[in-house]
Structures are given as structure tokens and as C-alpha cells.
Amino acid sequence: MKTCNHINCFKDFNHICIPDTILPRVVVIGGGFAGLNLIKRMKDQPVQVVLFDKNNYHQFIPLLYQVATSGVEPDNIVFPFRKMFRKYKNLVYRMAEVTKVDAENNTISTSIGEISYDYLVLATGSSTNFFGNENIERFGIGLKSITDALDIRSYLLQNLEEAVLRCAGRDKVALSSVMIVGGGPAGVEMAGALAEFKKYILPLDYPELRKTPVKIILCEGTGRLLQGMPQKLSDKTFTYLTKLGVDVRLNTLVKKYNDNLVEFDRGDPIRVSALIWTAGVKGELLLGFDTKSISPQQRIRVDEFNKVEGMDRVFAIGDIALMKTAEYPDGHPMVAQVAIQQGRNLASNLLRVIKKKPLRKFNYTDKGSMATIGKRKAVAYFKHISVWGFTAWFLWSFVHLMSIVGVRNKMLVGLNWLWSYFTYDKGDRVIIRKYLREEIK
Ligand SMILES: Cc1cc2nc3c(=O)[nH]c(=O)nc-3n(C[C@H](O)[C@H](O)[C@H](O)COP(=O)(O)OP(=O)(O)OC[C@H]3O[C@@H](n4cnc5c(N)ncnc54)[C@H](O)[C@@H]3O)c2cc1C
């Protein structure tokens, strides 16, 4: 590998300055769970890895709800790529948004220009799916990135500050009420954390709101919470949340959200200050893919080696990839373990391609699923064994702590949790930058 000596680097916008190499170039789009685990396996291997990510950090998405509810600080759950890859001699990182894949010419277009590849790995993950409901998208907030989490945190605190200014009445209650849509793990965890915030923090920080009936409402379109878990754990979750004071509404579809009024498919509308949407995700798609290889959920169809259907040298892993197998006829669940395992398998396969060895099929090992409800209760399901209560919460805490990138981050999050466990207090409730919601016309 030699250093780039293109004198026109800064003049020619279309040229991305990347060290020249005689090694095969693997371009990876996205440094989430999938991309990161692929890259780790490629360290010091005879390939040049070029990572593009629109952010300069990896984010630990499962703990976003804790940032949103002031449980941990944002920089505890993100890790900068350049620090992470200091010792990766064969890696080049460029902060850029990739827009298009040209598989015929083996190139991609990005916000900083074009680049060619020998092998391309799409690991762009997913984004919030509002299912075409425009006013929920405009006025509600999704939970898919650290920016979303900070927006939610600021907005909830801003609304509470606004609520204390009102003497009484409808607006005061609405300003301190929150609606969460979607009874999957993200919605359940968010509702539990907000309920604890209401129980332990609100009376101390906002004594002016002691007599205000603050509402936390969790809406789920189907008949139970945590669809992927056994009925027994769904029922436990319902009980835990209800005991914490969450108004859980099953079989309830949110139809419209305008002027802070939530309308449902049945029942009376409710006035809330914020609507947090955790009801679905869709693949984060780029231009250049045949519509036939894209599923309704915007995932890209891949074969059992994660190779994109109908494209040579292009692979997709993680949330964006849809691999249908006998065991998973609708594709694998969009969870971190699938992304991690596909990243690792594809890394070995790309090295096998280069060495002209046969590829290995992807086989998913389901390590179970968990969701925490507040800080002492959780539900977990591992290989047909259901666990709940404090044991599940302890397991949840251990697994999540171990999965966070960086020793410092692990320690900071662990310390925050310990502090909160014994004191019932949370992290700093600060509005670093105001969230400005689009004006309702
Ligand atoms: C709120 C929430 C909670 C969750 N909790 C859990 C949990 O507890 N356990 C679990 O297993 N799963 C959980 N998940 C699911 C899990 O986060 C995803 O399955 C996982 O992140 C998928 O990994 P990925 O690498 O495919 O995508 P991501 O982790 O989303 O990474 C995608 C990366 O691609 C980058 N990118 C996207 N588009 C572009 C572009 N055009 N150009 C450049 N870069 C781009 C992004 O910046 C990002 O870094 C949760 C999801 C959400 C939303």
C-alpha cells in the first residue's frame, strides 16, 4: 500500500483520497453492529477495508432509550471510529453518506465523491418506519439514533418546564403526558424508564407538578406486548408496566397525531405533549438496486452467503439484508445478534473468496431475547427457557454492559446504573440543545 499522491484531491470533487493498494478493496457502508464485526475480523488480513459511515461514531442502539430518559449520557453509548480503528493498518475510514451503488462499474457514489470496489458490503441498517403516516412522522419522534434520543430527552424536559408555567387545566396535564407507540422491546423499555422517571424524579425535580396527573401511555396494535416472546412473558411485562403506572392499551392503533391530539382506530382521542414512535423499522436503502430484490420492508434479498440477488461482488448484512431460510421464511429478526453473526460470517467468506476457497452458509444461532422494565425487572427468553423478575434484570444488565464498546464506556454506564440502583436517581437532566419541533400549521 502506498500513500495517495493525487495532486487534485481537493480540486476534483469526484476523487476520494484513499491510499492506493494492490490488495483487494472491500468497501463497507455502515459501521453498526454488522459492519463493525465484519471489520474486526478483517484486521491485518490481506485486504484494504474502506469504511464509509455518515456519522463518525458507532452507536449502541439498545441503550438509546436510557439516553432519552436521562439514564446515561450520550457519549457513554457511542464510540468514535477513528479511536476504535487506531491499530487497523489495513483500514481507511471516511465520514460520508453513500447514496448509490453502480454494480455494473463496481463503484459507489457518496457525498464526497465516487470510489471503486472489488467487494462491496452494505451494512446500512434500518430507519424508523412510519408506514406512510405523514403527520406522525412530522410531529412524532422516532428512536433510532443518538440524535433522536437527545431530541426526545430535550423535548420531554422542555415540555415539563412549560407545564410548570401553567396554573392548571388541560394543557398542564397534556404537557406532562407522553404517548409511546409500539409494544416491542424498544417501546416497553422506554415506557418502563419513563414510568420510573415519573415515580422517582418528577416529585423531586418538579414539585410544581405533584398534583398533576402525569400520564404515560403505551399503545400496541396487537393483543399483546413483546410479540417475539412467549405469552407468559408478555403477560408479566403487562403486569410490571401497569404496576409502574403505565396506561397500556392493547389492540389499539394510532391513526393520527396533530396539534398534540392522538386519534385512535377506536375510543376517544388523547392530548399528549410528545408521541414517541417505536412501532416499526424499514431497511435503510440506497439507489441502484433492482426493485425485484427489495422487500416491502425495504430489505434487500440475499442468498445464504449474504450475496445480493442478481449482483456480483455485492453483499448485504444486518437489518438491511433479507435472507429467507426454511427456519426463517420471512427473514431473520432485525436484531443485533443477527447483524453481528452475519458480519463475522461474511468476513470469513470474503477472505475465503480471495483465497479461492468454498463459501460457508450463514447459520443463525439464536442467543435469546430480553427486555427490561424499569431498573429491577426484566423478561428474558433463552432456548425455550423463560426468566423474569430480578434474575432476568441482572442478566439483561450483564449482557448489555459487556456488549458496549470501550472499557471506559462500560465503566461509566455500570457506575450510572449502580448509582441509580441505590439512589433511585438518574443521570443529569440537562437540555444541551433545544429540540425545535416543526410548527403545527
Ligand atoms: C430503539 C431500539 C432498541 C433496540 N434494542 C435491541 C436490543 O436490545 N437487542 C437487539 O438485539 N437488538 C435491538 N435493536 C435492533 C438492533 O439495534 C439492530 O438490529 C442493529 O442495530 C442492526 O445492526 P446493523 O449493523 O444492521 O445496523 P445499524 O446498527 O443501524 O448500523 C447502520 C450504520 O450504517 C450507517 N449508515 C446508514 N446509512 C448510511 C449511508 N447511506 N451512508 C453511510 N452510512 C450509513 C449508520 O450511520 C450506522 O452507523 C434495537 C433497535 C432499536 C431501534
Ligand as a Chemical Component Dictionary entry (heavy atoms), coordinates in Angstrom:
data_LIG
# 
_chem_comp.id                   LIG 
_chem_comp.type                 NON-POLYMER 
_chem_comp.pdbx_formal_charge   0 
_chem_comp.three_letter_code    LIG 
# 
loop_
_chem_comp_atom.comp_id 
_chem_comp_atom.atom_id 
_chem_comp_atom.alt_atom_id 
_chem_comp_atom.type_symbol 
_chem_comp_atom.charge 
_chem_comp_atom.model_Cartn_x 
_chem_comp_atom.model_Cartn_y 
_chem_comp_atom.model_Cartn_z 
_chem_comp_atom.pdbx_ordinal 
LIG C1  C1  C 0 -34.656 1.531  19.978 1  
LIG C2  C2  C 0 -34.074 0.203  19.553 2  
LIG C3  C3  C 0 -33.694 -0.722 20.505 3  
LIG C4  C4  C 0 -33.143 -1.943 20.117 4  
LIG N1  N1  N 0 -32.777 -2.838 21.087 5  
LIG C5  C5  C 0 -32.236 -4.005 20.728 6  
LIG C6  C6  C 0 -31.821 -4.933 21.713 7  
LIG O1  O1  O 0 -31.994 -4.719 22.922 8  
LIG N2  N2  N 0 -31.242 -6.099 21.293 9  
LIG C7  C7  C 0 -31.051 -6.369 19.953 10 
LIG O2  O2  O 0 -30.513 -7.436 19.620 11 
LIG N3  N3  N 0 -31.437 -5.508 19.010 12 
LIG C8  C8  C 0 -32.001 -4.336 19.348 13 
LIG N4  N4  N 0 -32.385 -3.446 18.380 14 
LIG C9  C9  C 0 -32.115 -3.780 16.967 15 
LIG C10 C10 C 0 -30.635 -3.514 16.632 16 
LIG O3  O3  O 0 -30.278 -2.224 17.050 17 
LIG C11 C11 C 0 -30.411 -3.666 15.130 18 
LIG O4  O4  O 0 -30.836 -4.947 14.734 19 
LIG C12 C12 C 0 -28.933 -3.491 14.790 20 
LIG O5  O5  O 0 -28.515 -2.200 15.124 21 
LIG C13 C13 C 0 -28.693 -3.751 13.314 22 
LIG O6  O6  O 0 -27.335 -3.573 13.048 23 
LIG P1  P1  P 0 -26.861 -3.046 11.631 24 
LIG O7  O7  O 0 -25.378 -3.054 11.650 25 
LIG O8  O8  O 0 -27.561 -3.783 10.556 26 
LIG O9  O9  O 0 -27.399 -1.548 11.543 27 
LIG P2  P2  P 0 -27.084 -0.260 12.496 28 
LIG O10 O10 O 0 -26.582 -0.706 13.814 29 
LIG O11 O11 O 0 -28.312 0.537  12.413 30 
LIG O12 O12 O 0 -25.896 0.457  11.721 31 
LIG C14 C14 C 0 -26.053 1.045  10.468 32 
LIG C15 C15 C 0 -24.904 2.008  10.241 33 
LIG O13 O13 O 0 -24.946 2.441  8.889  34 
LIG C16 C16 C 0 -24.752 3.835  8.832  35 
LIG N5  N5  N 0 -25.431 4.302  7.596  36 
LIG C17 C17 C 0 -26.733 4.136  7.292  37 
LIG N6  N6  N 0 -26.985 4.617  6.051  38 
LIG C18 C18 C 0 -25.819 5.092  5.598  39 
LIG C19 C19 C 0 -25.432 5.722  4.363  40 
LIG N7  N7  N 0 -26.304 5.935  3.386  41 
LIG N8  N8  N 0 -24.150 6.097  4.213  42 
LIG C20 C20 C 0 -23.253 5.885  5.218  43 
LIG N9  N9  N 0 -23.544 5.301  6.384  44 
LIG C21 C21 C 0 -24.819 4.904  6.566  45 
LIG C22 C22 C 0 -25.354 4.371  10.106 46 
LIG O14 O14 O 0 -24.805 5.624  10.452 47 
LIG C23 C23 C 0 -24.986 3.265  11.100 48 
LIG O15 O15 O 0 -23.735 3.507  11.694 49 
LIG C24 C24 C 0 -32.956 -2.234 18.735 50 
LIG C25 C25 C 0 -33.339 -1.299 17.771 51 
LIG C26 C26 C 0 -33.911 -0.089 18.173 52 
LIG C27 C27 C 0 -34.327 0.900  17.116 53 
# 
loop_
_chem_comp_bond.comp_id 
_chem_comp_bond.atom_id_1 
_chem_comp_bond.atom_id_2 
_chem_comp_bond.value_order 
_chem_comp_bond.pdbx_ordinal 
LIG C1  C2  SING 1  
LIG C2  C3  SING 2  
LIG C2  C26 DOUB 3  
LIG C3  C4  DOUB 4  
LIG C4  N1  SING 5  
LIG C4  C24 SING 6  
LIG N1  C5  DOUB 7  
LIG C5  C6  SING 8  
LIG C5  C8  SING 9  
LIG C6  O1  DOUB 10 
LIG C6  N2  SING 11 
LIG N2  C7  SING 12 
LIG C7  O2  DOUB 13 
LIG C7  N3  SING 14 
LIG N3  C8  DOUB 15 
LIG C8  N4  SING 16 
LIG N4  C9  SING 17 
LIG N4  C24 SING 18 
LIG C9  C10 SING 19 
LIG C10 O3  SING 20 
LIG C10 C11 SING 21 
LIG C11 O4  SING 22 
LIG C11 C12 SING 23 
LIG C12 O5  SING 24 
LIG C12 C13 SING 25 
LIG C13 O6  SING 26 
LIG O6  P1  SING 27 
LIG P1  O7  DOUB 28 
LIG P1  O8  SING 29 
LIG P1  O9  SING 30 
LIG O9  P2  SING 31 
LIG P2  O10 DOUB 32 
LIG P2  O11 SING 33 
LIG P2  O12 SING 34 
LIG O12 C14 SING 35 
LIG C14 C15 SING 36 
LIG C15 O13 SING 37 
LIG C15 C23 SING 38 
LIG O13 C16 SING 39 
LIG C16 N5  SING 40 
LIG C16 C22 SING 41 
LIG N5  C17 SING 42 
LIG N5  C21 SING 43 
LIG C17 N6  DOUB 44 
LIG N6  C18 SING 45 
LIG C18 C19 SING 46 
LIG C18 C21 DOUB 47 
LIG C19 N7  SING 48 
LIG C19 N8  DOUB 49 
LIG N8  C20 SING 50 
LIG C20 N9  DOUB 51 
LIG N9  C21 SING 52 
LIG C22 O14 SING 53 
LIG C22 C23 SING 54 
LIG C23 O15 SING 55 
LIG C24 C25 DOUB 56 
LIG C25 C26 SING 57 
LIG C26 C27 SING 58 
# 
